[in-house]
Amino acid sequence: MVATTSIKMDELLASWLGSDTIYENIMRVIETQKQESTTNKDGGNASASAVEDGRPPLSPKMVKKIPKKVEIPSFFAKPKDAEGNPQIPPPQPPKRRWSSSFTEDQTWNGVYMALTNEGRENESPKSLEQDSVATDPTAVSQKKKVCIAIQAKEIFTELGTAPPIRVADSQQQQLGGALRRYYLQNTKDEYHTSEEDLIYIPLERFERVTKELCNFPTFFHKPLYERILMLWSTHYHLNLTGGGGDGVQLPPVVTYGIFHYYWKKEMAPYDKNERFFRLLKRPDVEYITRDDFFPYIKELLNDHPGLEFLSNHAEFQDKYAVTVITRIFYSVNLCHSGRITSRQIRKSNLLSVFQQVDEEEDINKVTKYFSYEHFYVLYCRFWELDHDRDYKITREDLLKYGEHSLSHMIVDRIFDAAPRPFEGSDPATVDENGNVVAKVSRNYLSYEDFIFFMLSEEDKANEFSVRYWFTCIDVDGDDKLNNMEMRAFYAVQLHRMQCMGHEVVPFEDMLCQMMDMIKPANTEYLVVEDFLQPHCSQVSGALFDALFNVNKYVMFEQRDPFLERQKREDEFETDWDRFACIDYNRLAMEEEAREEEAMEVDWVTMDEEEEDADEYNSLGLSGSSEAPF
């Protein structure tokens, strides 16, 4: 038996050694051993080779330490001559530029075409521009790379007006005299040293400066013009008059020198988002409030062709502005403090959306914040619920939303705990230090509060909506949704489903289904972060609907997989965009039906009046149409 076993083992060993793969592995091991022995003899770095072939490195004590060579950056290293000796003295390091998001230099005088104009930093910008155009055949393309000073000089020369010396117009004569007296003759004014610095552009021709130089939307030109004059007035009275020129009335125009001052103070040191933030906020604070947006939305209403039809409806212009601003705070100010910070501007797409609405003629294509159709849906829904027309939604009014789809329990929580958009920014509720001293009345929802509610209700896939409803469900305020809280809300849903004749789903089955979709970190409770996971973007609202919106929960249980797939592949980016489009078409059809009905009533009334007139004339009673008394 032993002999038979040994024979089989020998056969297995022979077949194993005869395999090509085993032969190659054995030869590789032999070569590795030879390399290691050679390396150990030469004192080489055995640690590196061990790591490369998958083995753990040797102990540091077994590795010969090799001094690390210090690499000097090329622009700090001393240049060497042909023989390898260092040159003395070394050349100056290159000039550092402002750190920003721009590809070109944003300082006023800039770094001029370093390849062709090296060593000519002391020459005037005008001579540099002339030489570059004369010597470079691609001057047209390089002209875009000239510094801000040259670009501004070209625009001010083309669109601006030089202050006249002697003209028949007394107003122009006074303006020219004031510019020279306050600016040119002031020895402390470093921004007005020549007549060219006094060239000014009036407000109505400032759009090109706003768009091309400052990269702001065109309709920002008026607020930008006013901000430049305000900052210059402050600078003039504090620094150029010794603090004693408060009564001086400066000319209300932006000169080339004033724009130079504004660029160096508010533009050159900052990137695009910070420039946008500093323009919108007040100079003495570090945040943006809702009132700061109104001048810009007002200019949008006056400038945009898609909103021209609202020019004769001042009330709806105001409501549109309120809607846009509230939607901005809904998406950007996620902490719902009523104050937008610079960090929140950077994390949002607000600046790009402002640029988009400036270039897009169809206002409804800008679905972020500015769509008129979205405003129409929001305002009409608010108007339908506000029966007494006091611009306040009560609990009884809100219960009627969506064909009574919301439970009374969630409506109470909306009024008691849901985030309000401007609760912390109302001057009547905060003291001088910004501390909340009084809370806004929660007995009703204002139009701004209703916008927050409706955006959250119709699109539960965004972060703010999740936080909105999470706060409402979290009754004890411990930032966790436990089974007790969810069971209390679902009990109301069970009773409503029974009364409506729908199939009743037990709480345990519903919760198990939702947990499988959400996959929380802890199965004992849910936190906000569980809903914000990437795979929960389309299913996070299902649990909220199950807890308080009976109509949407029933639709979720009876959903058609084919329709759900079509929904994911349609043109809408968010659930709110889809809902707003459908609801706007519904409201438009209802409005057309009302107009047709009104026309039919008018025609019937006219026919009856004509019949009465014919009968009146047949009796011979026709005469004067005036009243007999």
Long-range contacts (C-beta under 8 A, 24 or more apart in sequence): 98-268, 98-269, 100-270, 100-271, 101-271, 101-272, 101-273, 102-271, 102-272, 104-145, 105-147, 106-148, 106-267, 106-268, 107-147, 107-148, 107-268, 108-147, 108-148, 108-149, 108-260, 108-263, 108-264, 108-268, 109-147, 109-149, 110-146, 110-147, 110-148, 110-149, 111-147, 112-146, 112-147, 113-142, 113-145, 125-149, 125-150, 125-153, 126-150, 148-213, 148-263, 148-268, 149-260, 151-212, 151-213, 152-209, 152-213, 152-256, 152-259, 152-260, 152-263, 153-196, 153-256, 155-201, 155-208, 155-209, 155-212, 155-213, 156-199, 156-200, 156-201, 156-256, 156-259, 157-199, 159-201, 159-205, 159-208, 159-209, 160-199, 160-200, 160-201, 160-205, 160-256, 161-199, 161-200, 161-201, 161-202, 162-195, 162-198, 162-199, 163-195, 163-198, 163-199, 163-200, 175-251, 175-253, 178-250, 178-251, 179-251, 179-253, 179-255, 182-236, 182-248, 182-250, 182-251, 183-255, 183-257, 186-240, 188-239, 188-240, 189-240, 189-257, 191-257, 191-258, 191-260, 191-261, 192-255, 192-257, 193-257, 196-256, 197-255, 197-256, 197-257, 197-260, 198-255, 198-256, 198-257, 199-255, 199-256, 200-251, 200-253, 200-254, 200-255, 200-256, 201-253, 201-254, 202-253, 206-254, 209-259, 214-267, 214-275, 215-272, 215-275, 216-275, 216-276, 216-279, 217-354, 217-355, 217-357, 217-358, 218-303, 218-358, 219-296, 219-299, 219-300, 219-302, 219-303, 219-304, 219-358, 220-279, 220-296, 220-299, 221-299, 222-295, 222-299, 223-279, 223-295, 223-296, 223-299, 224-279, 225-254, 227-279, 228-254, 228-258, 228-259, 228-262, 229-254, 229-258, 230-283, 231-261, 231-262, 231-265, 231-266, 231-283, 232-258, 232-261, 232-262, 234-283, 235-261, 235-265, 272-351, 273-342, 273-345, 273-346, 273-351, 274-342, 276-345, 276-350, 276-351, 276-354, 277-342, 277-345, 286-341, 286-342, 287-339, 287-340, 287-341, 288-339, 288-340, 288-341, 288-345, 289-338, 289-339, 289-340, 289-425, 290-325, 290-326, 290-329, 290-338, 290-422, 290-425, 293-321, 293-324, 293-325, 293-328, 294-321, 294-325, 296-354, 297-321, 297-324, 297-325, 300-357, 300-370, 304-357, 304-363, 305-361, 306-361, 306-362, 306-363, 306-364, 306-372, 307-363, 307-372, 316-379, 319-375, 319-379, 319-447, 320-372, 320-375, 322-447, 322-448, 323-374, 323-375, 323-378, 323-379, 323-451, 324-369, 324-370, 324-375, 326-421, 326-448, 326-451, 326-452, 327-369, 327-374, 327-451, 327-455, 328-369, 329-421, 329-422, 330-421, 330-451, 330-452, 330-455, 330-464, 331-368, 331-369, 331-462, 331-464, 334-463, 334-464, 334-467, 336-419, 336-420, 336-421, 336-423, 336-424, 336-452, 336-464, 337-424, 337-425, 338-421, 338-422, 338-423, 338-424, 338-425, 338-426, 339-424, 339-425, 367-573, 367-577, 367-580, 371-580, 373-580, 373-581, 373-584, 374-576, 374-580, 374-584, 376-584, 376-587, 377-579, 377-580, 377-583, 377-584, 377-587, 378-450, 378-451, 378-454, 379-447, 380-587, 381-450, 381-454, 381-583, 382-447, 382-450, 382-454, 385-450, 391-446, 391-447, 392-444, 392-445, 392-446, 393-444, 393-445, 393-446, 393-449, 393-450, 394-443, 394-444, 398-445, 398-453, 401-457, 402-457, 402-549, 402-551, 403-551, 405-549, 405-550, 405-551, 405-552, 406-548, 406-549, 407-489, 407-492, 407-493, 407-496, 407-548, 407-549, 407-550, 408-492, 409-488, 409-489, 409-492, 409-548, 410-472, 410-489, 410-547, 410-548, 410-549, 413-472, 413-473, 413-475, 414-445, 414-453, 414-472, 415-442, 415-443, 415-444, 415-445, 416-442, 417-471, 417-472, 418-452, 418-453, 418-468, 418-471, 418-472, 419-452, 419-467, 419-468, 419-471, 420-448, 420-449, 420-452, 421-448, 421-449, 421-451, 421-452, 422-448, 455-576, 457-549, 458-575, 458-576, 458-579, 458-580, 459-541, 459-574, 459-575, 459-576, 459-579, 460-540, 460-541, 460-544, 460-545, 460-575, 461-537, 461-538, 461-540, 461-541, 461-574, 461-575, 462-574, 463-532, 465-541, 466-528, 466-531, 466-532, 466-540, 467-528, 469-544, 470-528, 470-531, 473-544, 473-547, 479-527, 479-528, 480-525, 480-526, 480-527, 481-525, 481-526, 481-527, 482-524, 482-525, 483-511, 483-524, 483-525, 486-511, 486-543, 486-547, 489-547, 489-548, 490-546, 490-547, 492-548, 493-546, 493-547, 493-548, 493-550, 493-553, 496-550, 497-550, 497-554, 500-550, 502-550, 502-554, 503-557, 505-557, 510-546, 514-542, 514-543, 514-546, 517-542, 518-543, 538-568, 541-575
